[in-house]
Every structure is written in structure tokens, then in C-alpha cells.
Amino acid sequence: MKKSFLYVSSLVAISAASFATFNGAAHGAPPTSSGGSYVGDRVTICHRTNAINNPYVKITVDPDAIMHEGHGPNNSLHNIGTGVFDPDFDYPNNAKNWNDIIPPFDYTYNGVAETFPGYNYSGRGLLIYENDCDGYARATTTTTSGGGTTTTSGGGTTEPGSEETTTTTVPLPRNGVRVTIYVDLDNDCQKDENEPTVPLVSVTVAKGERTYTLITDASGTVVEGPLPGGNYTGAVDETPSGLDVTCTDEDSTRVPGNGIGDIKIGLRGDEEIEITVEPPTGGDPEPDKIIINYCGDDAICDNEDDFEFEVEIDETGTVNGRGLPAGKYYIKPASTSGVSYEAVEFTLSATSRALTITPEAVADPVLANSGTGDPAGKLFAIVLMMLAGTSVMFARRRTKA
């Protein structure tokens, strides 16, 4: 009975402080508390509720209320649960356990300056706090568009362009389904960090007879929501050329009434690429990774249907990429040594799997230094050319005489 009384009385005290804040606080610097043992500027916190639909309220209170009246880490009202509200967790009615979020602040106690270090003011707690105490606040997904292509003057290799890109930030819904389509390179039916995701894949998500047709974006994912809670399944409508669905271990999910459910579907091809990287001359270190860019069904590199991934080069200077679709690729070593390697377009097929990549040729030192970027080198080259021309004229005159 005592605990109940403490809980209710604390809430009354907090509500009174909140009312005073909304009705009497001026804009600008927060007012200073005039009473209590803990004295300092008033503090805005995210105070937990007991409601799934509105897990926090934003209130401003005295330091004394935080340290003594019901919000401090050692108080029963404040320390009801563990951590902060998780929108992906399906809370039972009898266990709605989450805590307050309090930023750091300074105060004095009996005339001594102290600092409160903050409570749950990091990670997800900080995200909630910075979004006006919205318990359903989520990080955003970012999609980058643009890029273009650059073709060499000889009309040969197509290289990724350097056009300016635009970035659009899209917030996630409070609840729904997130679908990820990826290439399962190691065939273990799990999405690993180095495995690429596949854009522009049509997927049908279903809950009973209700269906949703979605298309993955440039990141190889798509989010649909808000959706009612329940069990959902996902299926690829049409796989990209050369890839088949091989992993359906995660093709279903349960969407809680207040969270995101994940569906991940793995694809795999039948081809394997074997890349040999020749070492640079002069003892320079070799590159440690290969960037492999699949140019998509349209065989146009650096386009919206491409996917890209990195593969480490082993001690022998070779790379084996398995589970890939046949088709056109754009391949370049990721060199950290300053040695430049030629980027190569390569068509992978059952009869064409081996590729050798060599360092780019180094230009002649005299000609390399004769450009506009090195005036001294250019003058030296001109003098050499003039001397050579004078020698030829002198030789001709002697012969004619």
C-alpha cells in the first residue's frame, strides 16, 4: 500500500511541476529552481508512461524532482523497467517495462556543485530524446541517386562517372515489413556483411488474402507500412537474370502492433569468377580487395539495377567469387598503396571465368613531366627537342658539303 501511495503522490508532484512549466516558464534560458535540496536550472526529460501508443511524455522539472521526487536512477517510479522503449518488442499487458530518458545537467546540493551524468541518454534513448520524446522514432534510410557514366576517349572502357548526386532521406514507418533481397555468395542462407543486396526486385508480401507488391530500392531493401500486426510472408515475383531463390529461411515474419518485421530472401547464381591480380613492380604492396560491380540485366555499368561488393585477395593474389549470375561486370582492385590498376569490363559465362588484372602502365618520365603541371619539366623537354633538331640540321649540312 505504501508503494502505491508513493507512486501516486510522485505523479501528482510531477504533474504539478509540468503544469507550472507549461504555464509559467518563459522562452529562452530555463528558470532556476528556488526550492528543494537539489538546486539548478529546470531539466526537460522524457518521462515514461504505461501506454504502448504513447510511451513517453515530454516534461520539464526541477533537479530536485529528478534526484528526489521520482525520476532519479534509485527511485522506484523512475526505475520501473530496463532500458528504453523498444517499438519492435511486443510488450505483454503485465510487463510494460521501460525507463525515463534524462540528459546530463549541473546542480548544487547543499551549496556544493554537482553533475548528473544522464540516464539512458545514449543510443536509442538519445534518438527518442532528440525527436521530442517520440518512442517510435527511428533512424532513417538514405537513398542516393545520380552518378552517370564516363566513357574513355577511345570508346572502350566505361567507368563510373563523377556527376553530382542528390540524397533523399526517408523516415521509416512506426510499424510494417522490411524486405531485403541479397546474393547469398557463401550459400549459408544468412545475409552477411559483404554480400550485396539486389535493387529493382519485385516482391509480394502477404498476410492471409491481403497482398502488397513492393520493389526494392537502390539499397536492395523496401519498407511497407504502416501495416496491422500479424504474420507476413514474402516471395520474389521474378528473379533477375541468372539468379534463383535458394534461401527462404527468413521469408516470413511477425509484425508486432508497434514495430518492424524483417523478411530476407537470398538469391544465388551458378557462375564463379576467378581473378588474378599481378603484383606491382618496385616492391610496392599489392591491393587487398577487389571491387566487383555487376552491371545488371541491361548490361550497362553504373546503372540503377547494378549491385556491387568487395572480395578480399588471398596470399596468392587471386580472388574466387562464387554464386554469381552470368553477365557483364566492371572490376577494379581497391588499392591502398597508391599503385593504380586498370579497371576492366568482363563478361562472365560458363566458358569465360578467368581474368587477370595488371597495374596501369607508367608514363615515360620526361613526357610525364612535360605537362602544364610542371613548367620546369616542360622547358627541359623543349630544350631537348631543340638540341635534337639542331643536331639533325648540322649533320645534313656536313653531308651536303
C-alpha positions as CSV (number, residue, x, y, z in Angstrom):
1,M,0.0,0.0,0.0
2,K,2.9,2.3,0.8
3,K,4.4,1.8,-2.7
4,S,1.1,2.7,-4.3
5,F,0.8,5.9,-2.3
6,L,4.4,6.9,-3.2
7,Y,3.7,6.2,-6.8
8,V,0.5,8.3,-6.9
9,S,1.9,11.1,-4.8
10,S,5.0,11.3,-7.0
11,L,2.9,11.5,-10.1
12,V,0.9,14.4,-8.6
13,A,4.1,16.2,-7.8
14,I,5.4,15.7,-11.4
15,S,2.1,16.8,-12.9
16,A,2.1,20.0,-10.9
17,A,5.6,20.7,-12.0
18,S,4.7,20.0,-15.6
19,F,1.7,22.3,-15.4
20,A,3.8,25.1,-13.9
21,T,6.3,24.6,-16.7
22,F,3.8,24.9,-19.5
23,N,2.0,27.9,-18.0
24,G,4.7,29.9,-16.3
25,A,8.1,29.2,-18.0
26,A,9.4,32.0,-20.2
27,H,11.1,31.3,-23.6
28,G,14.9,31.2,-23.7
29,A,17.1,30.1,-20.7
30,P,15.2,27.8,-18.4
31,P,14.3,29.2,-15.0
32,T,16.2,28.3,-11.9
33,S,14.6,26.1,-9.1
34,S,14.1,28.1,-5.9
35,G,13.4,25.2,-3.6
36,G,14.5,21.7,-2.5
37,S,17.9,20.3,-1.7
38,Y,19.0,20.0,-5.3
39,V,19.1,23.4,-6.9
40,G,19.7,24.3,-10.6
41,D,18.1,25.0,-13.9
42,R,15.0,23.1,-14.8
43,V,15.5,20.0,-17.0
44,T,13.5,18.6,-19.8
45,I,13.2,14.8,-19.7
46,C,11.3,12.0,-21.5
47,H,9.1,10.6,-18.7
48,R,7.8,7.1,-19.3
49,T,4.1,6.3,-19.3
50,N,2.3,3.0,-19.2
51,A,0.8,3.3,-22.7
52,I,2.1,1.4,-25.7
53,N,0.7,4.0,-28.1
54,N,2.4,6.9,-26.3
55,P,5.3,5.5,-24.3
56,Y,6.8,8.9,-23.3
57,V,5.7,12.4,-22.4
58,K,8.0,15.4,-22.6
59,I,8.0,17.3,-19.3
60,T,10.3,19.9,-17.6
61,V,11.0,19.5,-13.9
62,D,13.3,20.8,-11.1
63,P,16.5,18.9,-10.4
64,D,15.0,18.1,-7.0
65,A,12.2,16.2,-8.8
66,I,14.7,14.1,-10.7
67,M,17.1,13.4,-7.8
68,H,14.5,13.0,-5.1
69,E,10.8,13.0,-6.1
70,G,10.6,10.2,-8.5
71,H,12.9,10.3,-11.6
72,G,16.4,9.6,-10.3
73,P,18.1,6.2,-11.0
74,N,17.4,5.0,-7.5
75,N,13.7,5.9,-7.4
76,S,11.0,3.2,-7.8
77,L,8.8,5.4,-10.0
78,H,11.7,6.1,-12.4
79,N,13.4,2.7,-12.3
80,I,10.4,0.5,-13.2
81,G,11.9,-1.3,-16.2
82,T,15.1,-2.0,-18.1
83,G,16.4,0.3,-20.8
84,V,14.2,2.5,-23.1
85,F,11.0,1.7,-25.0
86,D,11.6,-0.7,-27.9
87,P,9.0,-0.4,-30.7
88,D,10.0,-3.8,-32.1
89,F,9.1,-5.6,-28.9
90,D,5.6,-6.9,-28.3
91,Y,5.1,-5.9,-24.7
92,P,2.7,-8.1,-22.6
93,N,0.0,-6.2,-20.7
94,N,1.5,-7.0,-17.4
95,A,5.1,-6.1,-18.3
96,K,5.3,-2.7,-19.9
97,N,8.8,-2.1,-18.7
98,W,10.9,0.8,-19.9
99,N,12.6,3.8,-18.3
100,D,12.8,7.6,-18.3
101,I,15.4,9.4,-20.5
102,I,17.3,12.2,-18.8
103,P,20.0,14.4,-20.2
104,P,23.1,15.4,-18.1
105,F,22.7,18.5,-16.1
106,D,24.5,20.6,-13.4
107,Y,23.1,21.4,-10.0
108,T,24.1,22.2,-6.4
109,Y,23.4,20.1,-3.4
110,N,23.8,21.9,0.0
111,G,25.9,24.5,-1.8
112,V,28.2,22.0,-3.5
113,A,28.3,21.9,-7.3
114,E,27.5,18.5,-8.8
115,T,26.8,17.0,-12.2
116,F,24.1,14.4,-13.0
117,P,25.6,12.2,-15.8
118,G,22.4,11.5,-17.6
119,Y,20.2,8.4,-17.7
120,N,19.5,6.4,-20.9
121,Y,20.8,9.4,-22.8
122,S,22.6,7.5,-25.5
123,G,21.9,5.2,-28.4
124,R,18.2,4.7,-28.9
125,G,17.4,6.8,-25.8
126,L,19.2,9.8,-27.4
127,L,17.3,9.2,-30.6
128,I,14.0,9.3,-28.8
129,Y,15.0,12.4,-26.8
130,E,16.1,14.3,-29.9
131,N,12.7,13.5,-31.6
132,D,10.6,15.2,-28.9
133,C,10.3,12.0,-26.8
134,D,8.7,10.0,-29.6
135,G,9.1,6.4,-28.5
136,Y,8.6,5.3,-32.1
137,A,11.4,7.5,-33.5
138,R,13.6,5.6,-35.9
139,A,16.9,6.1,-37.7
140,T,16.4,6.9,-41.4
141,T,17.4,5.1,-44.6
142,T,19.3,7.1,-47.2
143,T,19.0,6.6,-50.9
144,T,21.5,8.2,-53.3
145,S,20.6,8.8,-56.9
146,G,22.6,10.1,-59.9
147,G,26.2,9.4,-60.8
148,G,26.2,9.0,-64.6
149,T,28.9,7.3,-66.6
150,T,32.2,8.5,-68.2
151,T,33.4,6.8,-71.4
152,T,37.1,6.9,-72.3
153,S,38.1,8.8,-75.5
154,G,38.8,5.5,-77.3
155,G,35.2,4.4,-76.8
156,G,36.3,1.4,-74.8
157,T,36.0,1.1,-71.0
158,T,33.0,2.6,-69.3
159,E,33.9,4.0,-65.9
160,P,31.8,5.2,-63.0
161,G,31.1,8.9,-63.5
162,S,31.6,11.8,-61.2
163,E,28.3,13.7,-61.6
164,E,26.9,15.4,-58.6
165,T,24.5,13.2,-56.6
166,T,21.3,14.0,-54.7
167,T,20.4,12.4,-51.4
168,T,16.9,11.8,-50.1
169,T,16.2,10.8,-46.5
170,V,13.1,8.7,-46.0
171,P,11.9,8.0,-42.4
172,L,10.8,4.5,-41.5
173,P,7.1,4.0,-40.5
174,R,6.3,3.0,-37.0
175,N,5.3,-0.5,-37.9
176,G,5.4,-2.6,-41.1
177,V,7.6,-5.0,-43.1
178,R,11.1,-4.5,-44.3
179,V,12.2,-6.8,-47.2
180,T,15.8,-7.3,-48.1
181,I,16.9,-9.2,-51.3
182,Y,20.6,-10.3,-51.3
183,V,23.0,-12.5,-53.1
184,D,24.0,-15.4,-50.9
185,L,27.6,-15.8,-52.0
186,D,28.6,-18.4,-49.5
187,N,25.2,-20.3,-49.7
188,D,24.6,-20.3,-45.9
189,C,21.1,-18.7,-46.0
190,Q,22.2,-15.8,-43.9
191,K,22.8,-12.1,-45.0
192,D,26.5,-11.5,-44.4
193,E,28.0,-8.0,-44.3
194,N,30.0,-8.4,-47.5
195,E,27.0,-9.9,-49.5
196,P,25.4,-7.4,-51.9
197,T,21.7,-6.5,-51.9
198,V,19.8,-6.5,-55.2
199,P,17.8,-3.5,-56.4
200,L,14.7,-3.4,-58.5
201,V,13.3,-6.8,-57.5
202,S,9.5,-7.2,-57.3
203,V,8.3,-8.8,-54.1
204,T,4.9,-9.8,-52.9
205,V,4.2,-9.6,-49.2
206,A,1.1,-11.3,-47.9
207,K,-0.9,-11.6,-44.7
208,G,-3.6,-14.2,-45.5
209,E,-5.5,-12.9,-48.6
210,R,-4.2,-9.4,-48.3
211,T,-1.2,-8.8,-50.5
212,Y,1.3,-5.9,-51.1
213,T,3.5,-5.7,-54.2
214,L,6.8,-4.0,-53.5
215,I,10.0,-3.2,-55.4
216,T,13.4,-3.0,-53.7
217,D,15.2,0.3,-54.0
218,A,18.9,1.2,-54.7
219,S,19.8,-0.3,-51.3
220,G,18.2,-3.6,-52.1
221,T,15.5,-3.1,-49.4
222,V,12.0,-1.9,-49.3
223,V,9.8,-1.0,-46.3
224,E,6.0,-1.1,-46.4
225,G,3.9,0.4,-43.6
226,P,2.1,1.1,-41.6
227,L,0.6,-2.3,-41.5
228,P,-1.6,-4.2,-39.0
229,G,0.2,-6.6,-36.7
230,G,0.3,-10.3,-37.6
231,N,2.2,-12.9,-39.6
232,Y,3.5,-11.9,-43.1
233,T,5.3,-13.9,-45.8
234,G,7.3,-12.7,-48.7
235,A,8.0,-14.1,-52.2
236,V,10.1,-12.8,-55.2
237,D,7.8,-12.3,-58.2
238,E,10.5,-12.6,-60.8
239,T,14.2,-13.1,-60.1
240,P,16.9,-11.1,-62.0
241,S,18.5,-13.0,-64.9
242,G,21.0,-15.6,-63.8
243,L,19.8,-15.7,-60.1
244,D,17.5,-18.1,-58.4
245,V,15.9,-18.1,-55.0
246,T,17.9,-20.5,-52.8
247,C,17.3,-19.3,-49.2
248,T,13.8,-18.9,-47.8
249,D,14.7,-19.4,-44.1
250,E,13.7,-15.8,-43.4
251,D,10.9,-15.3,-45.9
252,S,8.2,-14.8,-43.1
253,T,8.0,-12.5,-40.2
254,R,5.7,-11.5,-37.4
255,V,4.9,-7.8,-37.4
256,P,4.1,-6.6,-33.8
257,G,1.4,-4.0,-33.4
258,N,4.2,-1.4,-32.9
259,G,7.3,-2.5,-34.8
260,I,9.1,-3.6,-37.9
261,G,9.3,-7.2,-39.1
262,D,12.1,-8.3,-41.3
263,I,12.0,-10.6,-44.4
264,K,15.2,-11.6,-46.0
265,I,15.4,-13.7,-49.2
266,G,18.7,-15.0,-50.6
267,L,19.4,-15.4,-54.3
268,R,22.3,-17.3,-55.9
269,G,23.8,-17.7,-59.4
270,D,25.6,-20.6,-61.0
271,E,28.8,-18.9,-62.1
272,E,32.2,-18.4,-60.5
273,I,34.7,-15.8,-61.4
274,E,38.5,-16.4,-61.0
275,I,40.5,-13.2,-60.8
276,T,44.3,-13.0,-60.7
277,V,45.9,-9.7,-59.6
278,E,49.5,-9.2,-60.8
279,P,51.7,-7.5,-58.2
280,P,53.1,-4.1,-58.9
281,T,56.8,-3.6,-59.7
282,G,59.3,-1.9,-57.4
283,G,58.3,-3.7,-54.3
284,D,55.0,-1.8,-53.8
285,P,52.3,-3.6,-51.8
286,E,49.5,-5.3,-53.6
287,P,45.9,-4.2,-53.3
288,D,44.0,-6.2,-50.6
289,K,40.5,-6.1,-52.1
290,I,38.7,-6.4,-55.4
291,I,35.6,-4.3,-56.2
292,I,33.2,-6.3,-58.3
293,N,30.2,-4.5,-59.9
294,Y,27.6,-6.5,-61.6
295,C,26.1,-4.4,-64.4
296,G,22.6,-5.8,-64.2
297,D,20.2,-7.3,-66.7
298,D,20.7,-4.4,-69.1
299,A,24.5,-4.9,-69.2
300,I,25.0,-1.2,-68.7
301,C,27.5,-0.5,-66.0
302,D,26.9,2.2,-63.3
303,N,23.1,2.0,-63.7
304,E,20.2,1.7,-61.2
305,D,20.0,-2.1,-61.5
306,D,23.7,-2.7,-60.6
307,F,24.9,-4.3,-57.4
308,E,28.4,-4.1,-56.0
309,F,30.5,-5.9,-53.4
310,E,34.1,-6.3,-52.3
311,V,36.2,-9.5,-52.1
312,E,39.5,-9.9,-50.3
313,I,42.5,-11.0,-52.3
314,D,44.3,-14.0,-50.8
315,E,48.1,-14.5,-50.4
316,T,48.5,-15.9,-53.9
317,G,47.0,-12.8,-55.5
318,T,43.7,-14.5,-56.5
319,V,40.1,-14.0,-55.9
320,N,37.3,-16.5,-56.3
321,G,33.7,-15.1,-56.5
322,R,31.1,-17.8,-56.3
323,G,27.3,-17.8,-56.6
324,L,27.2,-15.0,-59.3
325,P,25.0,-14.5,-62.3
326,A,26.4,-14.7,-65.8
327,G,26.7,-11.3,-67.5
328,K,28.7,-8.1,-67.7
329,Y,30.9,-6.9,-64.8
330,Y,33.0,-3.9,-64.0
331,I,36.0,-4.9,-61.9
332,K,38.8,-2.9,-60.2
333,P,41.2,-3.6,-57.3
334,A,40.8,-1.4,-54.3
335,S,44.5,-0.3,-53.9
336,T,45.7,1.4,-50.7
337,S,49.3,1.5,-51.8
338,G,48.9,4.3,-54.3
339,V,49.5,1.9,-57.2
340,S,46.9,2.4,-59.9
341,Y,45.3,-0.7,-61.5
342,E,43.4,-0.8,-64.8
343,A,39.6,-1.1,-64.4
344,V,38.3,-4.0,-66.5
345,E,34.9,-4.8,-68.1
346,F,34.4,-8.5,-68.2
347,T,31.6,-10.8,-69.4
348,L,31.2,-13.8,-67.1
349,S,29.9,-17.0,-68.6
350,A,30.3,-20.8,-68.2
351,T,33.1,-20.6,-70.8
352,S,34.7,-17.4,-69.6
353,R,35.5,-17.3,-65.9
354,A,39.2,-16.4,-65.6
355,L,40.5,-12.8,-65.6
356,T,43.9,-11.2,-65.0
357,I,44.3,-7.6,-63.8
358,T,47.6,-5.7,-64.1
359,P,48.9,-2.4,-62.8
360,E,48.4,0.5,-65.2
361,A,51.5,1.4,-67.4
362,V,53.7,4.1,-66.0
363,A,54.2,7.0,-68.4
364,D,57.7,8.0,-69.7
365,P,59.3,10.3,-67.0
366,V,60.3,13.0,-69.5
367,L,56.9,13.2,-71.1
368,A,55.2,12.8,-67.8
369,N,57.0,15.9,-66.5
370,S,56.4,18.0,-69.6
371,G,52.8,18.8,-68.9
372,T,51.4,22.1,-67.7
373,G,51.6,20.9,-64.1
374,D,55.4,21.0,-64.2
375,P,56.8,24.1,-66.1
376,A,60.4,23.2,-65.4
377,G,59.9,19.7,-66.9
378,K,58.2,21.2,-69.9
379,L,61.1,23.6,-70.5
380,F,63.6,20.8,-70.2
381,A,61.7,18.7,-72.8
382,I,61.6,21.7,-75.2
383,V,65.3,22.3,-74.9
384,L,66.0,18.6,-75.6
385,M,63.8,18.7,-78.7
386,M,65.6,21.9,-79.9
387,L,69.0,20.4,-79.4
388,A,67.9,17.3,-81.3
389,G,66.7,19.4,-84.2
390,T,69.9,21.4,-84.3
391,S,72.0,18.2,-84.4
392,V,70.0,16.9,-87.4
393,M,70.4,20.1,-89.4
394,F,74.2,20.2,-88.7
395,A,74.5,16.6,-89.8
396,R,72.6,17.3,-93.1
397,R,74.8,20.3,-94.0
398,R,78.0,18.4,-93.4
399,T,76.8,15.6,-95.7
400,K,75.7,18.0,-98.4
401,A,79.2,19.7,-98.4
